[in-house]
Amino acid sequence: MTICVYIDVFARVPTSANPQRGMLRHLMQLRSGDQFTLVVQRGSEKKPLLEKFLARLGSRNWRLVVEEPHHNLVALRCLFGLDPYCTVRQRADVYLNMDLDYLGPKARPLLCSVADLSCIFAPKHSSLKWHGVRMRRHGLRLMARYADRVVAVSDFTRKDLEKYDRALSAKVTVIHNSIDEEWFAPRATPAAFDRSPVKQKDPYWIWWGYVTRRKNVENMLQAYATLRQQALGNLSIPNLLLIGQLGHDSGHLPHLIQNLDLSGHVAIHPFQPLDVLIPLVDASRGLIFPSYYEGFGLPVIEAMALGKPVLVSNRTALPEVGGGLAMVADPDDSIQFSAAMARMTDERLRTPAAVEARKAWARNFTHEAAAKKYDDLISSMLL
């Protein structure tokens, strides 16, 4: 059997596409008797992210196909609302898209994946600029009309899809995102630390990701400043380490840190490779993750895989992903969020039983488990 997989997103999205990258590697091993045709648009084939993914493939049952036209033209066609804006011409028994794009009339049966609908239900919290929001909305319209099956990365996203179009109720299956194997077997490497510019003073809380308005880092900093002002020596408050890239709407955060008199307590560093990030998380006192909107929230599971306490907002998919083991608070209520941060200093969160409970929950989110669910879904589509 031939399975055509549209992976253009793998060439361009560094973080949110990681679960699909790992899942697909395991799916290709699981279905070793099948042939996988991996498709990207022209202009994507030499991207470092794609080359890195292909280099990690352990199986040989695949070939890469570069489709015309250029990726930029496909994006332009989508922006102007053309139907179809993207056409895959390869013959296959089933078509998988690791994103939500409709792949043209011949790409059937088609299985798409949806992370979130922030562009529909929370556009002010979307990480996308105006043209990105417009393109996602058009892609969703065509996906709802043409996709045979749809994977939602959380039950929250499933409910959003059904709210968007009731007809999707019969098409949607929840397959939770999964995390890389390295999170389950951390190994601190002094050489990696030596290469890293991150030299954070202990103890510290940590946050990592792509810093945009929907991540609510600004309110987190306000709550953190309030906590430090109110603690007055009664609590030992950890420092705060932020790892990631400042987005188009977050360039003011370094100035905010200065204005809140937090320069000696808050540090911002760019994205780090896994062999640096994982030891940094492992050495932390826990994750603070106050997003306004998440279709899943990978750092929650990544931190729990290391047994770390987690504080999340009480919005969207985050309570679901936390599995009842994460502390939750209202991200708009700085007093409540500050009080929740204070509770993160409680040593009872670090008992062996509490640590093991979080690790056990995280073990539900492996690439192997996600690949098996995709395998079952593909088989059901071909009955």
C-alpha positions in Angstrom: 0.0 0.0 0.0 1.1 3.6 -0.7 0.6 6.3 1.8 1.1 9.9 0.6 2.0 12.3 3.4 2.1 16.1 2.8 4.8 17.4 5.1 5.5 20.9 3.8 4.8 22.2 7.3 7.8 20.2 8.5 10.1 22.5 6.5 8.8 25.7 8.0 7.4 25.2 11.6 10.1 24.5 14.2 8.0 23.8 17.4 4.3 23.0 16.9 5.1 20.5 14.1 7.4 18.4 16.3 4.7 15.9 17.5 3.8 15.1 13.9 7.5 14.6 13.0 8.0 12.1 15.8 4.7 10.4 15.2 5.4 10.0 11.5 8.8 8.4 12.1 7.2 5.8 14.3 4.3 5.3 11.9 6.7 4.6 9.1 8.4 1.9 11.2 5.1 0.5 12.3 3.9 0.2 8.7 7.2 -1.1 7.3 5.5 -3.0 4.6 3.9 0.2 3.1 5.5 2.7 0.9 5.4 6.4 2.0 5.5 9.2 -0.5 6.6 12.4 1.3 5.5 15.5 -0.5 6.7 19.1 -0.2 6.3 22.2 -2.4 9.2 23.5 -4.4 11.2 25.8 -2.3 10.8 23.6 0.8 13.1 20.7 -0.2 16.3 22.3 1.1 15.1 23.8 4.3 17.2 22.8 7.3 14.2 21.7 9.3 13.1 19.2 6.6 16.7 17.9 6.0 17.0 17.3 9.8 13.7 15.3 9.8 14.7 13.2 6.8 18.1 12.5 8.3 16.4 11.0 11.4 14.2 8.6 9.6 15.2 5.1 10.6 13.2 3.3 7.9 13.8 3.2 4.1 10.2 2.8 2.9 9.9 6.3 1.7 10.7 8.7 -1.1 10.6 12.5 -1.3 8.6 14.2 -4.0 8.8 18.0 -4.7 5.5 19.3 -6.1 4.9 22.4 -8.2 4.3 25.3 -7.8 6.6 27.0 -5.4 5.5 27.2 -1.8 5.2 31.0 -2.0 2.7 30.7 -4.8 0.6 28.1 -2.9 0.5 30.5 0.0 -0.6 33.4 -2.3 -3.3 31.2 -3.8 -4.5 30.4 -0.3 -4.5 34.1 0.7 -6.7 35.0 -2.3 -9.1 32.1 -1.4 -8.6 29.9 -4.4 -10.1 26.3 -4.4 -8.0 24.3 -4.5 -4.9 26.3 -3.7 -2.7 23.2 -3.2 -2.8 20.2 -5.5 -1.0 16.9 -4.8 -0.7 14.8 -8.0 0.9 11.6 -6.5 -1.1 8.4 -6.6 -1.7 6.7 -3.3 -4.2 4.6 -1.4 -4.6 7.1 1.4 -3.4 10.7 1.9 -2.2 12.2 5.2 -1.7 15.9 5.8 0.3 16.8 8.9 -1.6 20.1 8.8 -5.1 21.1 7.6 -4.7 21.9 3.9 -7.0 20.4 1.3 -4.8 18.7 -1.2 -7.0 18.7 -4.3 -9.7 16.5 -5.7 -7.5 13.5 -6.4 -6.1 13.3 -2.9 -8.8 11.0 -1.4 -9.4 9.6 1.1 -7.8 12.5 3.0 -6.8 12.7 6.7 -5.9 16.1 8.1 -4.6 17.2 11.4 -5.7 20.3 13.3 -3.9 21.8 16.3 -6.2 24.7 17.2 -8.8 27.1 15.9 -7.5 30.3 17.5 -7.8 32.0 14.2 -11.6 31.5 14.4 -12.5 31.7 18.1 -9.7 33.8 19.5 -8.1 35.8 16.7 -6.7 38.5 19.1 -4.8 35.7 20.8 -3.6 34.1 17.5 0.2 33.9 17.0 -0.4 34.7 13.3 -0.4 38.0 11.5 -3.5 39.1 9.6 -2.6 37.3 6.4 -1.8 34.1 8.4 -5.2 34.3 10.1 -6.9 34.8 6.7 -5.1 31.8 5.2 -5.9 29.5 8.1 -9.6 30.4 7.9 -9.7 29.6 4.2 -7.8 26.3 4.8 -10.3 25.4 7.5 -13.3 26.0 5.2 -11.9 23.7 2.6 -10.8 21.0 5.1 -14.3 21.0 6.7 -15.8 20.5 3.2 -13.4 17.9 1.7 -11.5 16.0 4.4 -12.7 12.4 5.0 -11.2 12.3 8.5 -9.8 14.9 10.8 -7.4 14.4 13.8 -7.7 16.9 16.7 -4.8 17.1 19.0 -7.0 17.5 22.1 -10.6 17.1 23.2 -10.7 20.8 23.5 -9.8 21.2 19.8 -12.4 18.5 18.9 -15.1 20.6 20.6 -13.9 23.7 18.7 -14.1 21.8 15.4 -17.6 20.7 16.1 -18.6 24.2 17.1 -17.1 25.4 13.9 -19.0 22.9 11.7 -21.4 20.4 13.1 -20.7 18.1 10.1 -17.2 17.5 11.5 -18.6 15.6 14.4 -18.7 12.4 12.4 -15.1 12.9 11.1 -13.1 14.0 14.1 -10.8 11.7 16.1 -8.8 12.8 19.1 -5.1 11.8 19.0 -3.1 13.7 21.5 0.2 15.3 20.7 3.3 13.4 21.7 6.8 14.4 22.9 10.3 13.4 21.9 11.9 10.3 23.5 14.7 12.4 25.0 12.3 13.9 27.5 11.8 10.5 29.1 15.6 9.8 29.5 17.3 13.1 30.3 21.1 13.0 30.3 22.9 16.1 31.3 25.9 16.8 29.1 28.5 19.2 30.4 29.7 19.9 26.8 26.2 21.1 25.8 26.0 23.4 28.8 29.5 24.8 27.9 28.2 25.7 24.4 25.1 27.4 25.8 24.9 31.1 26.7 22.3 30.1 29.4 23.9 30.6 32.9 20.9 30.9 35.2 21.2 31.2 38.9 19.5 28.5 41.0 16.7 28.1 41.9 14.5 29.1 39.0 11.2 28.5 37.3 11.2 28.1 33.6 9.1 28.9 30.5 9.9 28.0 26.9 8.2 28.5 23.5 7.6 31.1 20.9 6.8 34.4 22.7 3.6 35.9 21.3 0.7 37.7 22.9 -1.3 34.5 23.3 1.4 33.0 25.5 0.5 35.7 28.1 4.1 36.2 29.2 3.5 39.9 29.9 0.8 39.1 32.6 3.1 36.3 33.9 5.8 38.9 34.5 3.3 41.2 36.2 2.2 38.4 38.5 5.8 37.5 39.2 6.6 41.1 40.1 3.7 41.2 42.4 4.8 38.0 44.1 8.3 39.3 44.7 7.0 42.5 46.1 4.6 40.7 48.5 6.9 37.9 49.6 9.1 40.3 51.6 11.4 37.6 52.7 8.6 35.2 53.9 9.1 33.0 50.8 12.1 32.0 48.8 11.0 33.0 45.3 12.9 31.3 42.4 14.2 33.3 39.5 12.5 33.1 36.1 14.1 31.8 33.0 12.4 32.3 29.6 13.7 30.3 26.6 12.5 31.2 23.1 12.1 33.7 20.4 10.3 37.0 20.8 7.5 37.2 18.3 6.2 40.1 16.3 4.1 41.4 19.2 6.5 40.8 22.1 9.5 42.9 21.4 8.6 45.2 24.4 9.2 42.4 27.0 12.9 43.2 27.8 11.8 46.8 28.6 8.9 45.6 30.7 11.4 43.4 32.7 13.5 46.5 33.4 10.4 48.6 34.3 9.2 46.0 36.8 12.7 46.0 38.4 13.1 42.3 37.5 16.4 42.5 35.6 18.2 40.6 38.3 15.6 37.9 38.5 14.3 37.3 34.9 16.5 36.2 32.0 15.5 35.7 28.3 17.5 33.4 26.1 16.9 32.2 22.5 15.7 28.7 21.7 18.2 26.0 22.8 18.7 22.5 21.3 17.2 19.6 23.2 20.4 18.5 24.8 20.6 21.9 26.5 16.9 22.6 27.1 16.1 19.3 28.8 18.8 19.6 31.5 17.7 23.2 32.0 14.1 22.1 32.6 15.3 19.2 34.7 17.3 21.6 37.0 14.3 23.9 37.3 11.7 24.2 40.1 8.9 23.8 37.6 7.1 25.2 34.6 5.0 28.4 34.6 2.7 28.3 31.5 -0.1 30.9 31.5 -1.2 30.9 27.9 -4.6 32.4 26.9 -5.0 29.8 24.1 -3.5 26.4 23.4 -4.7 23.6 21.3 -2.5 21.3 23.3 0.5 22.8 25.2 3.6 20.6 24.7 5.7 22.1 27.4 3.2 20.9 30.0 3.8 17.2 29.1 7.5 17.8 28.5 8.0 19.2 32.0 5.8 16.4 33.6 8.0 13.8 31.8 10.8 15.1 34.1 8.5 15.1 37.1 8.4 18.9 37.4 5.5 20.8 39.0 3.5 22.8 36.5 1.3 25.9 36.7 -1.0 26.6 33.8 -3.9 28.9 33.0 -7.4 27.6 33.4 -8.1 28.2 29.7 -8.6 26.0 26.5 -6.7 22.7 26.4 -4.3 23.3 29.3 -6.4 21.8 32.1 -7.1 18.7 29.9 -3.4 18.2 29.1 -2.4 18.7 32.8 -4.6 15.7 33.6 -5.6 17.0 37.1 -1.9 17.1 38.1 -1.1 20.7 37.1 -2.0 23.7 39.2 -4.4 26.1 37.4 -5.2 29.8 37.8 -7.0 32.6 35.9 -4.4 34.2 33.5 -6.2 37.5 33.6 -6.3 37.7 37.4 -2.8 38.7 38.4 -3.5 38.4 42.2 -4.8 34.8 41.7 -2.0 33.9 39.4 0.6 35.4 41.8 -0.9 33.3 44.7 -0.7 30.2 42.5 3.0 31.0 41.9 3.5 31.2 45.6 2.0 27.7 46.0 4.5 26.5 43.5 7.2 26.9 46.2 5.5 24.2 48.3 7.9 21.3 48.9 5.0 18.8 48.9 4.9 19.3 45.1 8.3 17.6 45.0 7.7 14.4 47.0 8.6 11.2 45.2 4.9 10.2 44.9 4.0 13.6 43.3 7.0 13.4 40.9 6.2 9.8 39.8 2.5 10.7 39.3 3.5 13.4 36.8 6.0 11.1 35.0 3.3 8.4 34.8 0.9 10.8 33.2 3.4 12.0 30.7 4.1 8.4 29.6 0.7 8.4 27.9 2.0 10.9 25.3 4.7 8.9 23.4 5.2 9.0 19.7 4.7 5.2 19.7 1.2 5.6 21.2 0.2 8.3 18.8 1.5 6.3 15.8 -0.5 3.3 16.8 -3.7 5.4 16.9 -2.9 6.8 13.5 -2.3 3.3 12.2 -5.7 2.2 13.5 -7.3 5.2 11.9 -5.7 4.7 8.5 -6.8 1.0 8.5 -10.4 2.1 9.3 -10.4 4.5 6.4 -9.6 1.7 4.0 -12.3 -0.7 5.0 
